[in-house]
Amino acid sequence: MPFYATAEANPNLAIIKYWGKRLEPPIIAPMNNSVSVTLDEQLRTRTTVLFSPKFERDKVWINGSEMRTPEELEKALPQLDAARKLAGSKLYARVVSATLTPLAGGLAGSAAGLCALAAACNEALELDLSPKDLSILCRIGSGSSCRSVYGGFAEWLAGTRADGSDSYAAQWFGEDHWKDFRTIVAIVSHEKKKVKSRAGMKQTVQTSMLYQQRLRDLPARITALKNALQERDIARMAEIAMRDSNSLHAVCLDTWPPILYLNDTSKEVIDSIHEFNADDIKAGYSFDAGPNPTIFTVEKHVPEIQKRLKEIPAIEDVIVSSVGSGPRALPDKGALMGADGTIRRWRVDNKKHDIIVEG
């Protein structure tokens, strides 16, 4: 058994949002089904994991910083425990992770990160998990990471069982289903959000008077989205995405005290997209729990949307993503840590969207 592996995973961005937990960590099962698209490699996370009898406890480094506090380790450690349980192992691990996604900014950085960790554990411990079972392992660290197991478009099923065993992700359409589909990510802020998603969800479920109506609306919305994706109908798909995003942020605003993830720049983006759609719907905005907008569209409309976004002064960067793939194992030359546990020299090049191992 090698006990050592490196994997990369891409973030996924929700079209129909997950907000609220049916089962709390470490299990994590959602109150509602959700649907996402997996992005390409520009915002990926790379993770190297090593299990060894030499280690006395788990250690995790993200982007060069060691995670030390319980809050910093609350996602990775339960996933490592679950992987060990599946392998029948008691070995502690070292984890080194590099991400191209801004963390805690509503761009699914944890989804890519926890999917990469699960995929690396699957390789290192030779678990040979099916995509369904890998999605369950992902979900233990970060609920939405389970959808990154698949390329293309995927749904995370809420399930009903008390142990969460029927809550997992399943692919709707592969990455080649809609070849000219594009996701435009605008970076408004790299700052961490004031209210983390886990805390915000709990607060919303407990206090929002609109939340139950959102849950009642979702099944029909999900069915309509599947039909729009099947037919590659950008107008229908974009309207569904915008309405669901609006619904999410309405229940956040209805939470007590209110949660405000959007800022003035986010509102400028909303206005700009509605102006662009004045004659017919050609693109749709979407915001997760953060101010950074996602725009869903097709390739021919990308230049005009890019132009509009770059006219908004506070937007720091614009990334255009094709539909991406699921996680993949990397050879040793791409590892962030050696098989002896020594952390290698590496750097993140955000301009080239690359992770470079230097030695």
C-alpha positions in Angstrom: 0.0 0.0 0.0 1.6 3.3 -1.0 -0.1 5.6 1.7 0.9 8.5 -0.5 -0.9 10.3 -3.4 -1.6 13.6 -5.1 -4.9 14.6 -6.7 -6.5 17.7 -8.2 -10.2 18.7 -8.3 -12.1 21.5 -9.8 -14.7 23.6 -8.0 -18.3 23.3 -8.9 -20.7 26.2 -8.8 -24.3 25.7 -7.9 -27.1 26.6 -10.3 -29.7 25.4 -7.8 -28.3 26.3 -4.3 -27.9 24.1 -1.3 -28.7 26.1 1.8 -29.5 24.4 5.1 -28.5 21.0 6.6 -30.7 18.1 7.3 -27.8 16.4 9.1 -25.0 18.3 10.8 -21.3 17.7 10.5 -19.5 15.4 10.3 -22.2 13.6 8.3 -23.6 16.6 6.4 -26.9 16.0 4.5 -28.8 18.9 3.0 -32.3 20.1 3.4 -32.8 20.2 -0.4 -31.4 18.7 -3.6 -29.0 21.0 -5.4 -27.5 21.1 -9.0 -24.2 22.4 -10.2 -21.8 22.7 -13.1 -18.1 21.7 -12.6 -15.6 24.3 -13.8 -12.4 23.7 -15.7 -8.9 23.6 -14.2 -8.3 27.4 -13.9 -9.6 27.4 -10.3 -8.5 23.9 -9.3 -7.1 22.7 -6.0 -4.1 20.3 -5.8 -3.6 18.1 -2.6 -0.9 15.7 -1.6 -1.6 13.3 1.3 0.8 11.0 3.2 -0.2 8.5 5.8 2.6 7.3 8.0 3.3 5.5 11.3 5.9 8.2 12.0 3.2 10.9 12.5 1.7 11.5 15.9 -1.2 13.6 14.7 -2.8 14.9 11.5 -1.3 18.1 10.1 -2.7 20.2 7.3 -1.2 23.0 5.2 -3.2 25.2 2.8 -1.5 27.6 0.5 1.7 27.5 2.7 0.0 28.0 6.1 -0.5 25.3 8.6 -4.0 24.9 9.9 -3.8 24.8 13.7 -7.1 25.8 15.2 -10.2 23.5 15.5 -12.1 25.9 13.3 -9.4 25.7 10.6 -9.3 21.9 10.8 -13.1 21.3 11.1 -13.5 20.1 7.5 -10.3 18.1 6.8 -10.1 16.0 10.0 -13.5 14.4 9.8 -12.8 13.4 6.2 -9.4 11.9 7.1 -11.1 10.0 9.9 -13.7 8.6 7.5 -11.1 7.6 5.0 -9.1 5.8 7.7 -12.2 4.0 8.9 -12.9 2.8 5.3 -9.3 1.5 5.0 -9.2 0.0 8.5 -6.1 2.2 9.2 -5.1 4.2 12.3 -2.2 6.1 10.6 -2.1 9.8 10.9 -1.6 12.0 7.8 0.1 15.1 6.5 -1.9 17.0 3.9 -0.5 19.8 1.7 -2.9 21.7 -0.4 -2.6 24.5 -3.0 -5.7 26.2 -4.4 -6.3 28.7 -7.2 -9.7 29.5 -5.8 -10.2 32.4 -3.3 -11.1 30.8 0.0 -14.3 31.8 1.8 -15.5 34.1 -0.9 -18.4 32.2 -2.3 -16.5 30.5 -5.1 -16.6 26.9 -3.9 -12.9 26.8 -2.8 -13.8 24.2 -0.1 -15.6 22.1 -2.7 -12.5 21.7 -4.8 -10.3 21.3 -1.8 -12.3 18.6 0.0 -12.9 16.8 -3.2 -9.1 16.8 -4.0 -8.4 15.5 -0.4 -11.0 12.7 -0.8 -9.6 11.7 -4.2 -6.0 11.7 -2.8 -7.1 9.6 0.2 -8.8 7.2 -2.2 -5.6 6.7 -4.1 -3.2 6.7 -1.1 -5.3 4.1 0.9 -6.3 2.2 -2.2 -10.0 2.4 -1.3 -11.1 1.9 -4.9 -14.3 3.9 -4.2 -17.1 4.2 -6.8 -18.0 7.8 -7.8 -21.1 7.5 -5.6 -19.0 6.4 -2.6 -16.3 9.0 -3.3 -19.0 11.7 -3.3 -20.1 10.5 0.2 -16.5 10.7 1.4 -16.3 14.2 -0.1 -19.6 15.3 1.6 -18.2 14.5 5.0 -15.7 17.3 4.6 -17.7 19.8 2.7 -21.3 19.1 1.5 -21.0 20.8 -1.9 -17.7 19.1 -2.7 -19.6 15.9 -3.4 -20.7 17.4 -6.7 -17.1 18.0 -7.9 -16.7 14.2 -8.2 -18.3 14.5 -11.6 -17.5 16.5 -14.6 -20.4 18.3 -16.3 -23.7 18.9 -14.5 -24.5 17.0 -11.2 -27.2 16.8 -8.6 -26.6 16.3 -4.9 -29.5 14.3 -3.5 -30.7 15.3 0.0 -31.8 11.8 1.0 -34.1 10.9 3.9 -32.1 8.4 6.0 -30.9 9.3 9.5 -27.4 8.1 8.7 -27.1 10.1 5.5 -26.3 7.0 3.4 -28.8 8.0 0.7 -27.4 11.5 0.3 -24.8 11.5 -2.5 -24.1 13.2 -5.9 -25.1 11.8 -9.3 -24.2 13.1 -12.7 -26.9 14.5 -14.9 -24.9 15.3 -18.1 -21.2 14.8 -18.9 -18.7 17.5 -19.6 -19.2 17.2 -23.4 -23.0 17.6 -23.3 -23.0 21.3 -23.8 -19.7 22.3 -25.4 -20.3 26.0 -25.8 -21.6 26.5 -22.3 -19.5 29.0 -20.4 -19.3 30.0 -16.7 -17.8 33.5 -16.2 -16.4 34.1 -12.8 -15.8 37.7 -11.7 -13.6 38.3 -8.7 -15.0 41.2 -6.7 -13.3 40.4 -3.4 -10.6 38.0 -2.1 -11.7 38.8 1.5 -13.2 36.2 3.7 -16.9 36.6 4.3 -18.1 37.8 7.7 -20.6 35.0 8.1 -19.4 31.5 7.1 -21.8 29.3 5.1 -22.2 26.8 7.9 -23.2 29.4 10.4 -25.4 31.3 7.9 -27.3 28.2 6.9 -28.1 27.3 10.5 -29.2 30.8 11.2 -31.5 30.8 8.2 -33.1 27.5 8.9 -33.9 28.7 12.5 -35.1 32.2 11.8 -36.2 32.8 8.1 -39.9 33.0 7.6 -39.4 32.6 3.8 -37.2 29.5 4.0 -40.0 26.9 3.9 -41.5 28.5 0.8 -38.1 28.2 -0.9 -38.0 24.5 -0.1 -41.5 24.0 -1.5 -40.5 25.8 -4.8 -37.3 23.8 -5.4 -38.6 20.4 -6.8 -40.3 22.1 -9.7 -37.4 24.4 -10.3 -35.0 21.4 -10.4 -37.2 19.6 -13.0 -37.3 22.7 -15.1 -33.6 23.1 -15.0 -33.0 19.5 -16.0 -35.2 20.0 -19.1 -33.4 23.3 -19.9 -30.0 21.6 -19.7 -31.2 18.7 -21.7 -32.3 21.0 -24.5 -29.3 23.3 -24.1 -31.7 26.2 -23.7 -29.7 29.1 -22.3 -32.6 31.5 -21.9 -34.6 29.0 -19.7 -31.5 27.9 -17.8 -30.3 31.4 -17.1 -33.6 32.6 -15.8 -33.8 29.6 -13.5 -30.3 30.3 -12.2 -31.1 34.0 -11.5 -34.4 33.2 -9.8 -32.7 30.6 -7.6 -29.9 33.0 -6.7 -32.4 35.7 -5.8 -34.4 33.2 -3.7 -31.3 32.2 -1.8 -30.3 35.8 -1.0 -33.9 36.7 -0.1 -34.0 34.1 2.6 -30.5 35.3 3.8 -31.9 38.8 4.0 -35.0 37.4 5.8 -32.7 35.6 8.3 -32.6 37.3 11.8 -30.3 39.1 12.1 -30.1 39.6 8.3 -27.2 38.1 6.4 -25.8 40.2 3.6 -23.4 38.4 1.3 -23.8 40.7 -1.7 -22.2 44.2 -1.9 -22.7 47.2 -4.1 -20.5 45.7 -6.9 -22.6 42.6 -6.8 -25.7 44.7 -7.4 -24.0 46.5 -10.3 -23.4 43.1 -11.9 -27.1 42.2 -11.5 -28.2 45.5 -13.1 -25.7 45.0 -16.0 -26.9 41.5 -16.8 -30.5 42.5 -16.8 -29.6 45.4 -19.2 -27.8 42.8 -21.4 -30.9 40.7 -21.3 -33.3 43.5 -22.2 -34.4 42.0 -25.5 -34.0 38.3 -24.7 -32.3 36.3 -21.9 -28.8 35.4 -23.0 -27.0 35.1 -19.7 -27.8 34.6 -16.0 -26.0 35.7 -12.8 -25.7 33.6 -9.7 -24.2 34.3 -6.3 -23.3 31.7 -3.7 -22.5 32.9 -0.1 -20.3 35.7 -1.2 -20.1 38.8 -3.4 -18.3 37.2 -6.3 -20.7 36.7 -9.3 -21.0 33.8 -11.6 -22.4 34.4 -15.0 -23.8 31.4 -17.0 -24.0 31.9 -20.8 -22.8 30.5 -24.1 -19.6 31.2 -25.9 -20.8 33.7 -28.4 -22.0 36.1 -25.7 -18.7 35.9 -23.7 -17.0 39.0 -25.2 -19.9 41.4 -24.5 -20.2 40.1 -21.0 -16.5 40.4 -20.3 -16.6 44.0 -21.6 -19.5 44.8 -19.3 -17.8 43.3 -16.3 -14.5 45.0 -16.9 -16.3 48.4 -17.0 -17.2 47.8 -13.3 -14.2 49.3 -11.4 -14.3 47.0 -8.4 -14.0 43.8 -10.4 -10.4 42.5 -9.9 -10.4 39.7 -12.4 -12.6 37.8 -14.9 -12.2 34.1 -15.6 -14.0 32.3 -18.4 -14.5 28.6 -17.7 -15.6 25.8 -20.0 -17.4 22.8 -18.4 -14.8 20.8 -16.5 -14.0 17.3 -15.4 -14.0 15.3 -12.2 -10.9 14.7 -9.9 -7.7 13.1 -11.3 -4.6 11.6 -9.7 -1.3 13.2 -10.5 2.2 11.7 -10.9 4.8 12.3 -8.2 6.5 15.1 -10.1 3.4 17.2 -9.4 3.3 16.4 -5.7 3.5 19.2 -3.1 5.2 16.9 -0.6 7.7 14.1 -1.0 7.0 10.5 0.0 9.2 11.2 3.1 6.9 14.0 4.3 9.1 16.9 3.2 7.1 19.8 1.9 8.4 20.8 -1.5 8.9 24.3 -2.9 6.0 25.3 -4.9 4.1 28.4 -5.9 0.7 29.5 -7.2 0.6 31.6 -10.3 -2.8 33.2 -10.3 -2.3 35.0 -13.6 -1.5 31.8 -15.4 -3.9 29.8 -13.2 -1.1 27.3 -12.5 0.5 25.5 -9.5 4.2 25.1 -10.1 6.4 22.7 -8.1 9.9 24.1 -8.0 11.8 21.4 -6.0 
